[in-house]
Amino acid sequence: MAMMGEMLNLGSMMGTLMLVYTVFKQFLPPHLQIYFEKYFNKIVRFLYPYVEITFDEYTGEFMKRNEAYSAIKTYLRDKSTASAKRLKANVVKDSQSVVLTMDYNEEVTDEFQGVKVWWSANKTLPSTQRIAWFPDDDEKRSYTLTVHKRHRDLITKSYISHVLKEGKAIATKIRQRKLYSNNPSENWHGFRKSKWSNVPFEHPATFDTLAMDANLKEEIKNDLIKFSTAKDYYTRIGKAWKRGYLLYGPPGTGKSSMIAAMANLLDYDVYDLELTAVKENAELRRLLLDTSSKSIVVIEDIDCSIDLTGQRDKKKTEKEGKDEEQSDPIMKKVREDEKKESKVTLSGLLNCIDGLWSSCGGERIIVFTTNYVEKLDPALIRRGRMDKHIELSYCCVDAFRVFAKNYLEIDSHSLFAEIETLLGETKMTPADVAENLMPKSDNDQVETCLKRLIEALKEAKKKAEDEARLMAEKEEEKQKQKSEKEGKEVKENGVVTAAEEVKENGVTNNH
């Protein structure tokens, strides 16, 4: 009640001052109005007993969203639902849950250690006219905290930290994890929006359903959990809180499923970074700056994303390129188009994932995938950048047993022994094994699926043997042709030599 009375008295006093200001200003000559307004504002600020702190949605050069704004929005969610008169509704998660937040120009109250504070949500429209199909992109949003100036120290030293900590904890608990993909730079509007588009991340893969060697699976899980709890350790050793994983192996060995299982284990967002859509190194830096903590940044098939050789082969390729352009006008046009495409370099990528820029944000995992690890530049995959190299190879016995449990809901069968023997003799990817085990109709029985897999393994084994035999025959034929060629050359050289000797002897005898 005392606070309410104080607010009423303040309002009455401020109303009187504004009336005085309006009356006096209209009678003053223009050259005195400036001075009057200046000193009047000083009087108002002196009499106004409250401190206002504004938290903008974007800070600096709009390079990054203000984490404080997001935390405050989450913190005020329940308080807004309880007391605000005007609310905004957002649908999240399963499209059935509704989250309510206070509308713009609305105010809610909070209390901390007996001190009452006021929060208001603000939105400022741009001064220039916006394009109709870019709604809200240039609007400036903020939260304003108002408190009596006698409580300034408590609010600035304790309360704000409390709000940010609680807001982040609530956000982590209720958030809908997302899968992000980067947009082409021409879709960006300034630095603030549209770098990434997103959809809910709902991939069901987990380490329990992941078909791979059991020991390797447990090793990866332990490594991930250790990383997620190692903030103090990384600070102590002076390294950015990030870790790199290189997943390599033939197509169909479960690299994408591994990434999904990693995200589900740690409850991280996933950023699928398409390098071919990034025009230059500076754009790549801005994209990575706009990723959140607790996230996995993925570059799939990095060996065929872009040319990451930098300047290493530039001198050689420049000469070859000029020769091709002179002889083929089509190649000239192709090279002109390539120059307009991505200019991301190896050094630019390395600086983002392992240089000074990599320390901007924490608790991030970077994952590269490739089918051909030998094609990658050694500088890109050295330890420290890609800390852990994981080979995902052909289906093994452990992987088969996981598939049998997942697809057929069995732990053992009389046909397991034959299948496991064939797996030891045949290279078949986990994707192919899963496809053969999957029931094709409601009438398919367990034994039907297992026999189908056995037939596929036998066929793959026979095909591999035929290919090996064909290669051996080709190699044998190649060696035979080589031997015949060498014998012919020896014979021809021998005949020439003999003829020369006869000729020389004949010439000598004539003399």
GUVEX-157234 format. One record per residue (C-alpha): residue in three letters; x, y, z. Coordinates in steps of 0.25 Angstrom, whole numbers, plus 5000, padded with zeros to 4 digits. Example, Ala and Ser with C-alpha at 12.3 -4.5 7.8 and 13.67 -1.06 7.14 Angstrom:
GUVEX-157234
+-----+------+------+------+
: res :    u :    v :    w :
+-----+------+------+------+
: ALA : 5049 : 4982 : 5031 :
: SER : 5055 : 4996 : 5029 :
+-----+------+------+------+
***
This chain:
GUVEX-157234
+-----+------+------+------+
: res :    u :    v :    w :
+-----+------+------+------+
: MET : 5000 : 5000 : 5000 :
: ALA : 5012 : 5009 : 5003 :
: MET : 5017 : 5007 : 4989 :
: MET : 5004 : 5009 : 4983 :
: GLY : 5003 : 5022 : 4990 :
: GLU : 5017 : 5026 : 4986 :
: MET : 5013 : 5023 : 4972 :
: LEU : 5001 : 5031 : 4972 :
: ASN : 5008 : 5043 : 4978 :
: LEU : 5019 : 5042 : 4968 :
: GLY : 5009 : 5042 : 4957 :
: SER : 5002 : 5054 : 4962 :
: MET : 5015 : 5062 : 4963 :
: MET : 5019 : 5057 : 4949 :
: GLY : 5006 : 5061 : 4943 :
: THR : 5007 : 5075 : 4950 :
: LEU : 5021 : 5077 : 4944 :
: MET : 5016 : 5073 : 4930 :
: LEU : 5005 : 5083 : 4931 :
: VAL : 5015 : 5094 : 4935 :
: TYR : 5024 : 5090 : 4924 :
: THR : 5013 : 5091 : 4913 :
: VAL : 5008 : 5104 : 4918 :
: PHE : 5022 : 5111 : 4919 :
: LYS : 5028 : 5105 : 4906 :
: GLN : 5017 : 5111 : 4897 :
: PHE : 5020 : 5125 : 4903 :
: LEU : 5035 : 5125 : 4902 :
: PRO : 5042 : 5130 : 4889 :
: PRO : 5048 : 5119 : 4881 :
: HIS : 5063 : 5122 : 4884 :
: LEU : 5059 : 5120 : 4899 :
: GLN : 5051 : 5107 : 4898 :
: ILE : 5063 : 5099 : 4896 :
: TYR : 5069 : 5103 : 4909 :
: PHE : 5056 : 5102 : 4916 :
: GLU : 5054 : 5087 : 4911 :
: LYS : 5069 : 5084 : 4915 :
: TYR : 5067 : 5088 : 4929 :
: PHE : 5053 : 5083 : 4931 :
: ASN : 5058 : 5069 : 4927 :
: LYS : 5069 : 5070 : 4938 :
: ILE : 5058 : 5074 : 4948 :
: VAL : 5050 : 5062 : 4944 :
: ARG : 5061 : 5052 : 4945 :
: PHE : 5065 : 5057 : 4958 :
: LEU : 5051 : 5056 : 4964 :
: TYR : 5048 : 5042 : 4957 :
: PRO : 5052 : 5032 : 4967 :
: TYR : 5053 : 5020 : 4959 :
: VAL : 5064 : 5013 : 4951 :
: GLU : 5061 : 5007 : 4937 :
: ILE : 5070 : 4996 : 4931 :
: THR : 5067 : 4992 : 4916 :
: PHE : 5071 : 4978 : 4910 :
: ASP : 5070 : 4979 : 4895 :
: GLU : 5068 : 4966 : 4887 :
: TYR : 5080 : 4969 : 4879 :
: THR : 5093 : 4976 : 4883 :
: GLY : 5105 : 4981 : 4877 :
: GLU : 5105 : 4980 : 4861 :
: PHE : 5094 : 4970 : 4862 :
: MET : 5104 : 4959 : 4860 :
: LYS : 5097 : 4951 : 4871 :
: ARG : 5084 : 4950 : 4879 :
: ASN : 5085 : 4955 : 4893 :
: GLU : 5084 : 4943 : 4902 :
: ALA : 5079 : 4952 : 4913 :
: TYR : 5067 : 4955 : 4905 :
: SER : 5064 : 4941 : 4903 :
: ALA : 5066 : 4937 : 4918 :
: ILE : 5057 : 4948 : 4923 :
: LYS : 5046 : 4944 : 4913 :
: THR : 5046 : 4930 : 4918 :
: TYR : 5047 : 4935 : 4933 :
: LEU : 5035 : 4944 : 4931 :
: ARG : 5026 : 4933 : 4925 :
: ASP : 5019 : 4928 : 4937 :
: LYS : 5018 : 4942 : 4943 :
: SER : 5012 : 4947 : 4931 :
: THR : 5002 : 4936 : 4930 :
: ALA : 4998 : 4939 : 4945 :
: SER : 4996 : 4954 : 4944 :
: ALA : 4997 : 4961 : 4930 :
: LYS : 4984 : 4965 : 4924 :
: ARG : 4989 : 4964 : 4910 :
: LEU : 4996 : 4951 : 4906 :
: LYS : 5002 : 4945 : 4893 :
: ALA : 5000 : 4930 : 4890 :
: ASN : 5010 : 4922 : 4883 :
: VAL : 5009 : 4907 : 4879 :
: VAL : 5021 : 4898 : 4882 :
: LYS : 5026 : 4884 : 4882 :
: ASP : 5015 : 4874 : 4878 :
: SER : 5006 : 4886 : 4872 :
: GLN : 4997 : 4884 : 4884 :
: SER : 5004 : 4891 : 4895 :
: VAL : 5002 : 4906 : 4896 :
: VAL : 5012 : 4916 : 4903 :
: LEU : 5007 : 4929 : 4907 :
: THR : 5015 : 4942 : 4909 :
: MET : 5012 : 4956 : 4911 :
: ASP : 5009 : 4965 : 4900 :
: TYR : 5016 : 4977 : 4896 :
: ASN : 5014 : 4990 : 4904 :
: GLU : 5009 : 4981 : 4915 :
: GLU : 5015 : 4981 : 4930 :
: VAL : 5017 : 4970 : 4940 :
: THR : 5022 : 4971 : 4954 :
: ASP : 5032 : 4962 : 4961 :
: GLU : 5038 : 4962 : 4976 :
: PHE : 5052 : 4958 : 4980 :
: GLN : 5057 : 4958 : 4995 :
: GLY : 5045 : 4967 : 4998 :
: VAL : 5048 : 4977 : 4987 :
: LYS : 5037 : 4980 : 4976 :
: VAL : 5041 : 4982 : 4962 :
: TRP : 5033 : 4984 : 4949 :
: TRP : 5036 : 4977 : 4935 :
: SER : 5030 : 4983 : 4922 :
: ALA : 5031 : 4977 : 4908 :
: ASN : 5034 : 4988 : 4897 :
: LYS : 5034 : 4988 : 4882 :
: THR : 5039 : 4999 : 4874 :
: LEU : 5035 : 5000 : 4859 :
: PRO : 5046 : 5004 : 4849 :
: SER : 5046 : 5019 : 4844 :
: THR : 5046 : 5015 : 4830 :
: GLN : 5035 : 5008 : 4822 :
: ARG : 5037 : 4993 : 4822 :
: ILE : 5035 : 4983 : 4811 :
: ALA : 5022 : 4976 : 4813 :
: TRP : 5027 : 4962 : 4811 :
: PHE : 5038 : 4964 : 4822 :
: PRO : 5029 : 4965 : 4834 :
: ASP : 5035 : 4968 : 4848 :
: ASP : 5049 : 4967 : 4843 :
: ASP : 5053 : 4981 : 4846 :
: GLU : 5046 : 4983 : 4858 :
: LYS : 5054 : 4985 : 4871 :
: ARG : 5049 : 4978 : 4883 :
: SER : 5053 : 4979 : 4897 :
: TYR : 5050 : 4977 : 4912 :
: THR : 5051 : 4988 : 4922 :
: LEU : 5053 : 4986 : 4937 :
: THR : 5048 : 4997 : 4946 :
: VAL : 5052 : 4998 : 4961 :
: HIS : 5054 : 5009 : 4972 :
: LYS : 5068 : 5015 : 4972 :
: ARG : 5070 : 5011 : 4986 :
: HIS : 5070 : 4997 : 4982 :
: ARG : 5080 : 4999 : 4971 :
: ASP : 5091 : 4991 : 4977 :
: LEU : 5083 : 4979 : 4980 :
: ILE : 5077 : 4978 : 4966 :
: THR : 5089 : 4980 : 4958 :
: LYS : 5098 : 4971 : 4967 :
: SER : 5088 : 4960 : 4970 :
: TYR : 5074 : 4960 : 4964 :
: ILE : 5079 : 4961 : 4949 :
: SER : 5088 : 4949 : 4951 :
: HIS : 5077 : 4942 : 4958 :
: VAL : 5067 : 4944 : 4946 :
: LEU : 5077 : 4940 : 4936 :
: LYS : 5081 : 4927 : 4943 :
: GLU : 5067 : 4923 : 4945 :
: GLY : 5062 : 4927 : 4931 :
: LYS : 5073 : 4918 : 4925 :
: ALA : 5070 : 4907 : 4934 :
: ILE : 5055 : 4907 : 4931 :
: ALA : 5059 : 4909 : 4916 :
: THR : 5067 : 4896 : 4916 :
: LYS : 5056 : 4888 : 4923 :
: ILE : 5045 : 4892 : 4914 :
: ARG : 5051 : 4895 : 4901 :
: GLN : 5048 : 4888 : 4888 :
: ARG : 5061 : 4883 : 4881 :
: LYS : 5062 : 4888 : 4867 :
: LEU : 5069 : 4884 : 4854 :
: TYR : 5075 : 4896 : 4847 :
: SER : 5080 : 4898 : 4833 :
: ASN : 5087 : 4910 : 4828 :
: ASN : 5080 : 4919 : 4818 :
: PRO : 5087 : 4926 : 4806 :
: SER : 5092 : 4940 : 4809 :
: GLU : 5083 : 4947 : 4799 :
: ASN : 5072 : 4943 : 4809 :
: TRP : 5078 : 4950 : 4821 :
: HIS : 5072 : 4963 : 4825 :
: GLY : 5083 : 4970 : 4832 :
: PHE : 5090 : 4962 : 4842 :
: ARG : 5079 : 4959 : 4851 :
: LYS : 5070 : 4948 : 4845 :
: SER : 5069 : 4937 : 4834 :
: LYS : 5083 : 4932 : 4836 :
: TRP : 5077 : 4919 : 4840 :
: SER : 5063 : 4912 : 4837 :
: ASN : 5059 : 4901 : 4847 :
: VAL : 5049 : 4890 : 4849 :
: PRO : 5047 : 4882 : 4862 :
: PHE : 5057 : 4871 : 4864 :
: GLU : 5050 : 4858 : 4865 :
: HIS : 5059 : 4848 : 4860 :
: PRO : 5057 : 4835 : 4869 :
: ALA : 5071 : 4829 : 4868 :
: THR : 5078 : 4826 : 4881 :
: PHE : 5090 : 4818 : 4885 :
: ASP : 5081 : 4807 : 4890 :
: THR : 5076 : 4806 : 4875 :
: LEU : 5089 : 4809 : 4869 :
: ALA : 5094 : 4796 : 4862 :
: MET : 5109 : 4796 : 4863 :
: ASP : 5121 : 4789 : 4871 :
: ALA : 5117 : 4789 : 4886 :
: ASN : 5130 : 4793 : 4891 :
: LEU : 5132 : 4805 : 4882 :
: LYS : 5117 : 4809 : 4885 :
: GLU : 5121 : 4810 : 4900 :
: GLU : 5134 : 4817 : 4897 :
: ILE : 5127 : 4828 : 4889 :
: LYS : 5116 : 4830 : 4900 :
: ASN : 5126 : 4831 : 4911 :
: ASP : 5134 : 4841 : 4903 :
: LEU : 5121 : 4850 : 4900 :
: ILE : 5116 : 4850 : 4915 :
: LYS : 5130 : 4853 : 4920 :
: PHE : 5131 : 4865 : 4910 :
: SER : 5117 : 4871 : 4914 :
: THR : 5121 : 4871 : 4929 :
: ALA : 5136 : 4877 : 4926 :
: LYS : 5134 : 4892 : 4926 :
: ASP : 5143 : 4894 : 4938 :
: TYR : 5153 : 4885 : 4932 :
: TYR : 5154 : 4892 : 4919 :
: THR : 5155 : 4905 : 4926 :
: ARG : 5166 : 4900 : 4934 :
: ILE : 5174 : 4895 : 4922 :
: GLY : 5171 : 4908 : 4914 :
: LYS : 5163 : 4902 : 4903 :
: ALA : 5150 : 4905 : 4897 :
: TRP : 5139 : 4896 : 4902 :
: LYS : 5137 : 4889 : 4888 :
: ARG : 5140 : 4875 : 4883 :
: GLY : 5142 : 4870 : 4869 :
: TYR : 5137 : 4856 : 4863 :
: LEU : 5141 : 4851 : 4850 :
: LEU : 5131 : 4840 : 4845 :
: TYR : 5136 : 4832 : 4833 :
: GLY : 5133 : 4819 : 4826 :
: PRO : 5125 : 4814 : 4814 :
: PRO : 5111 : 4819 : 4810 :
: GLY : 5100 : 4813 : 4819 :
: THR : 5108 : 4810 : 4831 :
: GLY : 5100 : 4819 : 4840 :
: LYS : 5107 : 4833 : 4841 :
: SER : 5095 : 4841 : 4841 :
: SER : 5088 : 4832 : 4851 :
: MET : 5101 : 4833 : 4860 :
: ILE : 5099 : 4849 : 4860 :
: ALA : 5084 : 4847 : 4864 :
: ALA : 5088 : 4838 : 4875 :
: MET : 5099 : 4848 : 4880 :
: ALA : 5088 : 4859 : 4880 :
: ASN : 5078 : 4851 : 4887 :
: LEU : 5088 : 4846 : 4898 :
: LEU : 5093 : 4860 : 4901 :
: ASP : 5079 : 4868 : 4898 :
: TYR : 5086 : 4877 : 4888 :
: ASP : 5081 : 4884 : 4876 :
: VAL : 5087 : 4881 : 4862 :
: TYR : 5092 : 4891 : 4852 :
: ASP : 5093 : 4884 : 4838 :
: LEU : 5103 : 4894 : 4831 :
: GLU : 5103 : 4893 : 4816 :
: LEU : 5116 : 4899 : 4812 :
: THR : 5112 : 4901 : 4797 :
: ALA : 5102 : 4911 : 4802 :
: VAL : 5113 : 4920 : 4809 :
: LYS : 5119 : 4930 : 4800 :
: GLU : 5131 : 4934 : 4808 :
: ASN : 5139 : 4932 : 4821 :
: ALA : 5133 : 4945 : 4827 :
: GLU : 5119 : 4939 : 4825 :
: LEU : 5123 : 4926 : 4831 :
: ARG : 5128 : 4933 : 4843 :
: ARG : 5114 : 4940 : 4845 :
: LEU : 5107 : 4927 : 4843 :
: LEU : 5115 : 4920 : 4854 :
: LEU : 5114 : 4932 : 4863 :
: ASP : 5099 : 4931 : 4862 :
: THR : 5099 : 4916 : 4867 :
: SER : 5095 : 4913 : 4881 :
: SER : 5102 : 4906 : 4892 :
: LYS : 5098 : 4892 : 4895 :
: SER : 5098 : 4889 : 4880 :
: ILE : 5105 : 4880 : 4869 :
: VAL : 5110 : 4886 : 4857 :
: VAL : 5110 : 4876 : 4846 :
: ILE : 5117 : 4877 : 4832 :
: GLU : 5113 : 4864 : 4825 :
: ASP : 5121 : 4859 : 4813 :
: ILE : 5132 : 4869 : 4815 :
: ASP : 5140 : 4863 : 4804 :
: CYS : 5130 : 4867 : 4793 :
: SER : 5124 : 4880 : 4800 :
: ILE : 5134 : 4890 : 4794 :
: ASP : 5149 : 4890 : 4790 :
: LEU : 5156 : 4892 : 4803 :
: THR : 5171 : 4891 : 4798 :
: GLY : 5172 : 4906 : 4799 :
: GLN : 5185 : 4912 : 4792 :
: ARG : 5192 : 4898 : 4792 :
: ASP : 5189 : 4895 : 4778 :
: LYS : 5186 : 4908 : 4772 :
: LYS : 5199 : 4910 : 4763 :
: LYS : 5197 : 4896 : 4757 :
: THR : 5182 : 4898 : 4755 :
: GLU : 5183 : 4912 : 4749 :
: LYS : 5192 : 4907 : 4737 :
: GLU : 5183 : 4895 : 4735 :
: GLY : 5171 : 4904 : 4735 :
: LYS : 5176 : 4914 : 4725 :
: ASP : 5179 : 4902 : 4716 :
: GLU : 5165 : 4896 : 4717 :
: GLU : 5159 : 4910 : 4715 :
: GLN : 5167 : 4912 : 4702 :
: SER : 5163 : 4899 : 4697 :
: ASP : 5149 : 4898 : 4702 :
: PRO : 5139 : 4910 : 4703 :
: ILE : 5130 : 4902 : 4711 :
: MET : 5141 : 4900 : 4722 :
: LYS : 5143 : 4915 : 4722 :
: LYS : 5128 : 4917 : 4725 :
: VAL : 5128 : 4906 : 4736 :
: ARG : 5140 : 4913 : 4743 :
: GLU : 5134 : 4927 : 4742 :
: ASP : 5122 : 4921 : 4749 :
: GLU : 5131 : 4914 : 4760 :
: LYS : 5137 : 4928 : 4763 :
: LYS : 5123 : 4933 : 4767 :
: GLU : 5121 : 4921 : 4776 :
: SER : 5126 : 4919 : 4790 :
: LYS : 5139 : 4925 : 4793 :
: VAL : 5141 : 4918 : 4807 :
: THR : 5155 : 4914 : 4808 :
: LEU : 5162 : 4903 : 4817 :
: SER : 5169 : 4914 : 4825 :
: GLY : 5155 : 4921 : 4827 :
: LEU : 5149 : 4908 : 4832 :
: LEU : 5160 : 4904 : 4841 :
: ASN : 5160 : 4918 : 4848 :
: CYS : 5145 : 4916 : 4850 :
: ILE : 5146 : 4902 : 4857 :
: ASP : 5159 : 4903 : 4863 :
: GLY : 5164 : 4918 : 4863 :
: LEU : 5161 : 4930 : 4871 :
: TRP : 5146 : 4930 : 4866 :
: SER : 5144 : 4916 : 4872 :
: SER : 5144 : 4921 : 4886 :
: CYS : 5132 : 4930 : 4884 :
: GLY : 5122 : 4921 : 4891 :
: GLY : 5123 : 4908 : 4898 :
: GLU : 5118 : 4894 : 4899 :
: ARG : 5119 : 4891 : 4885 :
: ILE : 5122 : 4878 : 4877 :
: ILE : 5126 : 4879 : 4862 :
: VAL : 5124 : 4867 : 4854 :
: PHE : 5130 : 4864 : 4840 :
: THR : 5125 : 4852 : 4832 :
: THR : 5132 : 4846 : 4820 :
: ASN : 5132 : 4833 : 4811 :
: TYR : 5146 : 4835 : 4807 :
: VAL : 5155 : 4840 : 4819 :
: GLU : 5168 : 4839 : 4810 :
: LYS : 5163 : 4851 : 4802 :
: LEU : 5163 : 4860 : 4813 :
: ASP : 5174 : 4870 : 4816 :
: PRO : 5182 : 4865 : 4828 :
: ALA : 5181 : 4879 : 4834 :
: LEU : 5166 : 4878 : 4835 :
: ILE : 5165 : 4865 : 4842 :
: ARG : 5178 : 4865 : 4852 :
: ARG : 5176 : 4863 : 4866 :
: GLY : 5171 : 4876 : 4873 :
: ARG : 5162 : 4879 : 4862 :
: MET : 5155 : 4866 : 4860 :
: ASP : 5158 : 4860 : 4874 :
: LYS : 5152 : 4846 : 4872 :
: HIS : 5152 : 4838 : 4859 :
: ILE : 5141 : 4828 : 4858 :
: GLU : 5141 : 4818 : 4847 :
: LEU : 5127 : 4813 : 4844 :
: SER : 5129 : 4800 : 4836 :
: TYR : 5121 : 4788 : 4831 :
: CYS : 5111 : 4781 : 4839 :
: CYS : 5117 : 4772 : 4850 :
: VAL : 5111 : 4762 : 4860 :
: ASP : 5107 : 4772 : 4870 :
: ALA : 5100 : 4781 : 4860 :
: PHE : 5092 : 4770 : 4855 :
: ARG : 5087 : 4766 : 4869 :
: VAL : 5083 : 4780 : 4871 :
: PHE : 5075 : 4780 : 4858 :
: ALA : 5069 : 4766 : 4861 :
: LYS : 5064 : 4772 : 4875 :
: ASN : 5059 : 4785 : 4868 :
: TYR : 5052 : 4780 : 4856 :
: LEU : 5048 : 4766 : 4860 :
: GLU : 5048 : 4767 : 4875 :
: ILE : 5056 : 4754 : 4877 :
: ASP : 5069 : 4752 : 4885 :
: SER : 5073 : 4738 : 4879 :
: HIS : 5069 : 4728 : 4868 :
: SER : 5074 : 4716 : 4861 :
: LEU : 5078 : 4723 : 4849 :
: PHE : 5087 : 4733 : 4856 :
: ALA : 5099 : 4724 : 4855 :
: GLU : 5099 : 4723 : 4840 :
: ILE : 5096 : 4738 : 4839 :
: GLU : 5108 : 4742 : 4848 :
: THR : 5117 : 4733 : 4840 :
: LEU : 5113 : 4739 : 4827 :
: LEU : 5115 : 4753 : 4833 :
: GLY : 5129 : 4749 : 4836 :
: GLU : 5132 : 4745 : 4822 :
: THR : 5124 : 4756 : 4815 :
: LYS : 5124 : 4772 : 4815 :
: MET : 5109 : 4777 : 4816 :
: THR : 5106 : 4791 : 4821 :
: PRO : 5096 : 4792 : 4833 :
: ALA : 5086 : 4799 : 4824 :
: ASP : 5086 : 4787 : 4815 :
: VAL : 5084 : 4777 : 4827 :
: ALA : 5073 : 4786 : 4833 :
: GLU : 5066 : 4786 : 4820 :
: ASN : 5066 : 4771 : 4818 :
: LEU : 5062 : 4769 : 4833 :
: MET : 5050 : 4778 : 4832 :
: PRO : 5037 : 4771 : 4830 :
: LYS : 5031 : 4774 : 4816 :
: SER : 5017 : 4771 : 4820 :
: ASP : 5008 : 4767 : 4832 :
: ASN : 5010 : 4752 : 4828 :
: ASP : 5025 : 4752 : 4829 :
: GLN : 5030 : 4743 : 4840 :
: VAL : 5043 : 4744 : 4848 :
: GLU : 5048 : 4732 : 4840 :
: THR : 5044 : 4738 : 4827 :
: CYS : 5052 : 4751 : 4830 :
: LEU : 5065 : 4744 : 4835 :
: LYS : 5065 : 4734 : 4823 :
: ARG : 5063 : 4747 : 4813 :
: LEU : 5076 : 4752 : 4820 :
: ILE : 5083 : 4739 : 4819 :
: GLU : 5080 : 4739 : 4804 :
: ALA : 5085 : 4753 : 4802 :
: LEU : 5098 : 4750 : 4810 :
: LYS : 5100 : 4738 : 4801 :
: GLU : 5097 : 4746 : 4788 :
: ALA : 5107 : 4757 : 4793 :
: LYS : 5117 : 4747 : 4796 :
: LYS : 5116 : 4741 : 4782 :
: LYS : 5117 : 4754 : 4776 :
: ALA : 5129 : 4758 : 4784 :
: GLU : 5136 : 4745 : 4780 :
: ASP : 5132 : 4747 : 4765 :
: GLU : 5138 : 4761 : 4765 :
: ALA : 5150 : 4756 : 4772 :
: ARG : 5152 : 4745 : 4762 :
: LEU : 5150 : 4755 : 4750 :
: MET : 5160 : 4765 : 4756 :
: ALA : 5170 : 4753 : 4758 :
: GLU : 5167 : 4749 : 4743 :
: LYS : 5169 : 4763 : 4738 :
: GLU : 5182 : 4765 : 4746 :
: GLU : 5187 : 4752 : 4741 :
: GLU : 5183 : 4756 : 4727 :
: LYS : 5190 : 4769 : 4729 :
: GLN : 5203 : 4762 : 4734 :
: LYS : 5202 : 4753 : 4722 :
: GLN : 5201 : 4764 : 4712 :
: LYS : 5213 : 4771 : 4719 :
: SER : 5222 : 4759 : 4718 :
: GLU : 5218 : 4757 : 4704 :
: LYS : 5222 : 4771 : 4701 :
: GLU : 5235 : 4770 : 4708 :
: GLY : 5238 : 4757 : 4701 :
: LYS : 5235 : 4763 : 4687 :
: GLU : 5244 : 4775 : 4690 :
: VAL : 5255 : 4766 : 4695 :
: LYS : 5254 : 4758 : 4682 :
: GLU : 5253 : 4770 : 4673 :
: ASN : 5265 : 4776 : 4680 :
: GLY : 5273 : 4763 : 4678 :
: VAL : 5270 : 4762 : 4663 :
: VAL : 5274 : 4776 : 4661 :
: THR : 5287 : 4773 : 4669 :
: ALA : 5290 : 4761 : 4661 :
: ALA : 5287 : 4768 : 4648 :
: GLU : 5296 : 4779 : 4651 :
: GLU : 5307 : 4769 : 4655 :
: VAL : 5306 : 4762 : 4642 :
: LYS : 5306 : 4775 : 4635 :
: GLU : 5318 : 4780 : 4642 :
: ASN : 5326 : 4767 : 4640 :
: GLY : 5323 : 4767 : 4625 :
: VAL : 5328 : 4781 : 4624 :
: THR : 5340 : 4777 : 4632 :
: ASN : 5343 : 4765 : 4623 :
: ASN : 5341 : 4773 : 4610 :
: HIS : 5352 : 4783 : 4615 :
+-----+------+------+------+
***
